[in-house]
Each structure stands twice: as structure tokens, then as C-alpha cells.
Amino acid sequence: MKPVRVRIAPSPTGDPHVGTAYIALFNYVFARKEGGKFVLRIEDTDQSRARSDSEQMIYDALRWTGLSWDEGPDVGGPYGPYRQSERRDLYMSHVKMLLDNGSAYRCFCTEDRLAKLRVQQQAAKATLGYDRHCRDLDPKDGEARAAAGEACVIRLKVPLSGPIEFTDKLRGLVSRDAKEIDDQVLLKSDGMPTYHLANVVDDHLMEITHVIRAEEWISSTQKHVLLYQAFGWEQPVWIHMPLLRNTDKSKISKRKHPVSINYYRDIGILPQAFLNFLGLMGWSFGGDREKFTLEEMTEVFSWDRMSLGGPVFDLAKLTWLNEKYLHELSYEQLADTLVDWRLNRDYFLKVLPLVRERIKKLDEFVPATEYFFSGDLDYSAVMPKLAITGVAANDLKKALLDLVERFEARDGFAKEMLEEVARGWADANTWKHGDAFMVLRAAVTGRTASPPLFDVMAVLGKEITRRRLRRAAEVIGSGGKLKQ
């Protein structure tokens, strides 16, 4: 029996997602239970979406939770490199194998042709997808056209009919008819692989034995099965975890819950409570026990304790669990924890330049800076300022949410970027900067007066600022009656 090897493969395209920590936890625990290896791989083939700071944030966030990996871009290992952007030659050589054995073909269809095809299919109310226009081109002709410099992609030659099946450890036999599956692009015209090709090639070459990932990838697994078959490789064990859900059972999303790991770190959730909480997502320790350590979870772990019902990401439950851990800390431990969190010299040195000229005595520091050390705010005192004359509440709500998206589209969270984006946002809405910025000030600080707005936002950081803007938008849209 092969030694267990598992992996997580996040994309560096934004903030580290709680779903990444959730999947990482179960990969980690299973690997430790079986005496195997846990691998971190960075899937950065989509260079248009890759963020310069995102990869480091992934490392930092996962390490904050207490999870560690045996192999990865930052720690090395025998199966590197562990960034997909550094494995391009491997993908090219494997695509050639598929072209040579007839499992893939070159497609020369232009974006213009594909766009017209989609319009025609929509008009005819037909199933959207590639019409296999290039599937039967003579491979030699295709090779000659590519050699002459004509742009093309490489597509997987999916069977035209018949069941494509795989066995999921949690779900049993999963089957899908081949006619429902498009001839998937494997290699883009820029020579970079798509997720499907890179994922399968990397898992095989890194000798991954169990693919443990979210259930949203089930619909892609048949494509991966076809690739394993085309290469003549043994498939891994497939394990698709239930998706995290909001309390209304919808898929967890940033519009209803903060989904960045860093948010929970910044509001003072303890990492051991956070992992414990994620361990409750679809898995049972046994009996009615809900509080357990990572080591205790590993000791009793088995897949037959998983439930496929959508686990609810309940912030009230996380807060309850965090309280249990906090109350178990000694006073010395609690003091150290608070210092590590916010009450430290480095954070004070960010706050002090903003408030020094605003205080006359030291006892004024805490009242003047309370919002730098808190999470959610009470907006009842500033509701009149969460408005712009002549602007409907729902329009202002939408505009605030749009501003959050504008911030998220930019790297970093420096005050210069924040001011540039906010001024552009106000101009786009034809609002006076003073009116628009007063709304932002009230939303971010819960006050009508504060140190320079964008300096404050930069010190608070992306997670807290984003959460407050979204909550303020909800308050505005609900007429001040925010649901807890």
C-alpha cells in the first residue's frame, strides 16, 4: 500500500479563504493519522488573476491556524517545484503525450467565432459549449499550422456518449454522461495549462494518493478521470467534502459572512478555537463533544464520521467556542495573547501618529482610539451621517458594496491607494468628496470625527475595514435595523 500523500492547492488570487483552511485541516489530520505527507502547492497558472501579495498571505494565514505542511514552495521537498507557474515544461511535455496518443487535439477557433457560437446557441436555447469544430482536423495539418505560428489551444477529446464514472469515498459511485461534458481546454494559447491539466499532472507526479477537496469540484472530476485514463495512470482516492454554508443554507460567500481567515485573526478569534470550529463542519468527534484539540481530532479521525449535510458556518457558534478557549487561559496566557493580538508596540506605533495631537492626557487615549481595537461597531449614534442628501438608501448601500469591490481589485491596502479609489468612486457617483467621505468615516469609525480617514483605514487593515463597510451598507439598506 502506497504511503498516504495529500495536498491542498490554493490559488494566490485574493485573501486566504476560510474554505482553504477547512480543506487544509482535513487533509492535515488525515495525513497525520496515517503517518503520511501533507503538501502545499500554489496553483498560479492564471497569471491574470494572481496577486503579488496573496501567496505570502496564504502561508501566514495557515501558519496562524497552527497547520504546517511537509512540502511546499517555501519549505521545498522532493517533488518540486511547488508553484505551477514554474512547471510549464512539464505540462507541455504531457500535452504532447496526449496529442500523440489521440486523446487531445489542437483547436484554432478564434475568440470571435466562439463568441458568435455562444450567441447562436443562446438564441436557439441550445446547450452552451464548444461545438467540436476542430475535433476532426488532421493532426498533421494542425501541427503544421501551429508550427507556422497560428494561435491555438489544446482540447481534451471527450467521448461523445456513455457514462464516465468514479467512486467517491464519501458518496459512492458518481456517474455522468459524456455528452454533458465539453471538450475541455487543457492548454491555453499562451502556453499555460488550465486547472484541469495542471491539477492531474501535478497530482500524479507528486504521487498524491488521496484528493480531498470541496464538493464543488465534483462536476470537474469526470474530466480528471478521463485525463488519468488518457495517460494510463492510476487514479487517486476521491474525497469531496461538503461545502460550508451560511445559516440560510446558501453557499458561504463574502457578501454574507467574512470569508478571509485574516478577518477572524484580526477580531481576536484564537487559532485553536478556529480550527476546532472548522473541525465541527460536517465531522463528528463522537457523542455530543464539540470542543477538542487538533491532536485529539487526529487521534480519533475517520471518514465514516463525516456527514454530507451542508455544515453551517455559524459565527455565533464560533464566538461561543472561542469564549470557552479564552476562559481556559491563565491570566498570564491571556495577557500574552492580548499583547500578540493588538496591544503591542508595533500596533501602537501605527495608531499613535494619528491621535497624539488629539489627546491632552494619557487617559484620553483609550476613548479616542476604541474603534482601532474593536470589531463590529454600533451605528445608532451616527445613522444621520450614513446618508447623502438626495441619494436613496438602497443606492447608497449598493455604492458602498461597489467601493469594497473596487478596493478588493487592487493590491495592498495603503492609504494612497485607498484615497485614489475612494475619490474615483465618489466622482463616478457624482457626489461631493466631503459628503462621500463623511459616510465612509461614519461606516469605518462609528464617529463623525476621526484622524485622517484613509490613514485610519490603512491602520485598521483590509479585513476590518471591509467588514465595517459591508455592515454599514446593510444598516443603510435596512433603515438601521441590522440583523445580528
Residue pairs with C-beta under 8 A, 6 or more apart in sequence:
2 207
2 209
3 35
3 36
3 37
3 209
4 30
4 31
4 34
4 35
4 36
4 37
4 209
4 210
5 31
5 36
5 37
5 39
5 206
5 207
5 208
5 209
5 210
6 27
6 30
6 31
6 36
6 37
6 38
6 39
6 208
6 209
6 210
6 211
6 212
7 27
7 38
7 39
7 40
7 41
7 203
7 206
7 208
7 211
8 20
8 23
8 24
8 27
8 39
8 40
8 41
9 40
9 41
9 42
9 43
9 199
9 202
10 16
10 17
10 20
10 40
10 42
10 43
10 58
11 42
11 43
11 44
11 46
11 49
11 50
12 42
12 44
12 50
12 51
12 54
12 55
12 57
12 58
13 46
13 49
13 50
13 51
13 54
14 51
14 54
14 408
15 54
15 57
15 259
15 260
15 261
15 262
15 462
15 463
16 54
16 57
16 58
16 60
16 61
16 62
16 260
16 261
16 262
17 259
17 260
17 261
18 244
18 252
18 259
18 260
18 261
18 264
18 278
18 313
19 214
19 243
19 244
19 252
19 259
20 58
20 61
20 62
20 261
21 61
21 62
21 65
21 67
21 261
21 274
21 275
21 278
22 241
22 244
22 278
22 281
23 212
23 213
23 214
23 241
24 62
24 65
24 67
25 65
25 67
25 275
25 278
25 279
26 212
26 241
26 283
27 38
27 212
28 38
28 67
28 68
28 69
29 279
29 294
29 297
29 298
29 301
30 36
30 210
30 212
30 301
30 303
31 37
31 38
31 70
32 38
32 298
33 298
33 299
33 301
36 209
37 70
37 71
38 68
38 69
38 70
38 71
39 69
39 70
39 71
39 72
39 77
39 79
39 82
39 206
39 208
40 58
40 62
40 69
40 71
40 72
40 73
40 74
40 82
41 72
41 73
41 82
41 83
41 84
41 202
41 206
42 55
42 58
42 72
42 73
42 82
42 83
42 84
43 84
43 195
43 198
43 199
44 50
44 55
44 83
44 84
44 85
45 84
45 85
45 192
45 193
45 194
45 195
45 198
46 192
46 195
47 85
47 192
50 85
51 411
52 411
53 411
53 412
55 73
57 262
59 74
61 260
61 261
61 262
61 265
62 69
62 261
64 261
64 265
64 271
65 261
65 271
65 274
65 275
66 271
66 272
66 275
66 294
67 275
69 75
70 77
71 77
71 78
71 79
71 80
71 82
72 82
73 80
73 81
73 82
73 83
79 205
79 206
79 207
81 87
84 193
84 198
84 202
85 192
87 198
87 201
87 202
88 191
88 192
88 193
90 201
90 205
91 187
91 192
91 193
91 197
91 198
91 201
92 187
92 191
94 197
94 201
94 231
95 104
95 154
95 186
95 187
95 193
95 197
97 231
98 104
98 154
98 156
98 186
98 230
98 231
99 105
99 106
99 139
99 154
101 230
102 139
102 157
103 156
103 157
103 230
104 154
104 155
104 156
104 157
104 186
104 230
105 134
105 135
105 137
105 139
105 142
105 154
105 155
105 157
106 134
106 137
106 139
106 142
106 143
106 145
106 146
106 152
106 153
106 154
106 155
107 130
107 133
107 134
107 135
107 152
107 153
107 154
107 155
107 183
107 185
108 134
108 137
108 142
108 145
108 150
108 151
108 152
109 130
109 133
109 134
110 151
113 133
114 130
117 130
117 131
118 128
120 126
121 127
121 128
121 129
122 128
129 182
130 155
130 182
130 183
132 183
134 142
134 155
135 155
135 157
135 183
142 152
145 152
146 152
151 189
152 189
153 185
153 186
153 187
153 188
153 189
154 185
154 186
154 187
155 183
155 184
155 185
155 186
156 183
156 184
156 185
156 186
156 196
156 223
156 226
156 227
156 230
157 183
158 178
158 181
158 182
158 183
158 184
158 223
158 226
159 178
159 226
160 178
160 179
161 177
161 178
161 179
162 177
162 178
163 175
163 176
163 177
163 178
164 175
164 176
164 177
164 178
164 181
164 222
164 225
164 226
165 173
165 174
165 175
165 176
165 222
165 225
166 173
166 174
166 221
166 222
166 225
166 235
166 238
167 173
167 174
167 238
168 174
168 218
168 238
168 239
168 240
169 237
169 238
169 239
169 303
170 239
170 240
170 241
170 303
170 306
170 308
171 240
171 308
174 218
174 221
176 219
176 222
178 222
181 222
181 223
184 194
184 196
184 223
185 194
186 193
186 194
186 196
186 197
186 227
187 193
187 194
187 197
188 194
193 201
195 220
196 220
196 223
196 224
196 227
197 227
199 224
200 224
200 227
200 228
200 231
202 208
203 211
203 236
204 228
204 231
204 233
208 236
209 236
209 237
210 236
210 237
210 239
211 236
211 237
211 238
211 239
212 239
212 241
213 239
213 240
213 241
214 240
214 241
214 243
215 240
215 241
215 242
215 243
216 243
217 240
218 240
221 238
221 240
225 235
228 234
228 235
239 303
241 282
241 306
242 281
242 282
242 306
242 307
242 308
242 309
242 310
242 311
243 251
243 252
243 310
244 251
244 252
244 281
244 310
244 311
244 313
245 251
245 252
245 310
245 311
245 312
245 313
246 252
246 253
246 256
246 257
246 312
246 313
247 312
247 313
247 314
248 256
249 310
249 312
250 256
252 259
252 313
253 259
254 260
255 401
255 470
257 313
257 315
258 264
258 463
258 466
258 467
260 462
260 463
261 274
262 461
262 462
262 463
263 463
263 464
263 466
263 467
264 274
264 318
265 271
265 463
266 375
266 461
266 463
266 464
267 375
267 463
267 464
268 322
268 341
268 342
268 375
269 318
269 322
270 322
270 325
270 326
270 337
272 293
272 294
272 325
273 318
273 321
273 322
273 324
273 325
273 326
274 318
274 322
275 294
276 290
276 291
276 292
276 293
276 294
276 297
276 321
276 325
277 317
277 318
277 321
279 285
279 292
279 294
279 297
280 290
280 311
280 317
281 311
281 313
282 306
282 307
282 308
282 309
282 311
283 305
283 306
283 307
284 305
284 307
285 292
285 296
285 297
285 300
285 305
286 300
286 305
290 321
291 321
291 324
326 334
329 337
342 372
342 373
343 373
350 459
351 369
351 372
351 459
353 455
354 451
354 452
354 455
354 456
354 459
355 365
355 368
355 369
355 451
358 364
358 368
358 451
359 365
359 368
371 377
371 444
371 445
371 446
371 447
371 450
371 460
372 456
372 459
372 460
375 464
375 467
376 467
376 468
376 471
377 445
377 446
377 468
377 471
378 446
379 386
379 442
379 443
379 446
379 471
379 472
379 475
379 480
379 482
380 480
381 446
382 442
382 446
382 447
382 448
383 475
383 480
385 438
385 439
385 441
385 442
385 448
386 396
386 439
386 442
386 443
386 472
386 475
386 476
387 393
387 396
387 439
387 476
388 396
388 431
388 435
388 436
388 439
389 435
391 399
391 431
393 476
393 477
393 479
394 477
396 439
396 473
396 476
397 473
397 474
397 476
397 477
398 473
399 425
399 429
400 439
400 443
400 469
400 470
400 472
400 473
400 476
401 469
401 470
401 473
402 425
403 421
403 422
403 425
403 440
403 469
404 466
404 469
404 470
406 421
406 424
406 425
407 413
407 418
407 421
407 462
407 465
407 466
408 466
410 417
410 421
411 417
413 457
413 458
413 461
413 462
413 465
414 458
415 452
415 454
415 455
415 457
415 458
416 454
418 454
418 457
418 458
419 454
422 436
422 437
422 440
422 454
423 433
425 436
426 432
426 433
426 436
426 437
429 436
437 453
438 448
439 472
440 453
440 457
440 469
441 447
441 448
441 449
441 450
441 453
442 448
442 472
443 468
443 469
443 471
443 472
443 473
444 450
444 453
444 456
444 457
444 460
444 465
444 468
444 469
444 472
445 456
450 456
457 465
460 468
471 482
474 482
474 483
475 482
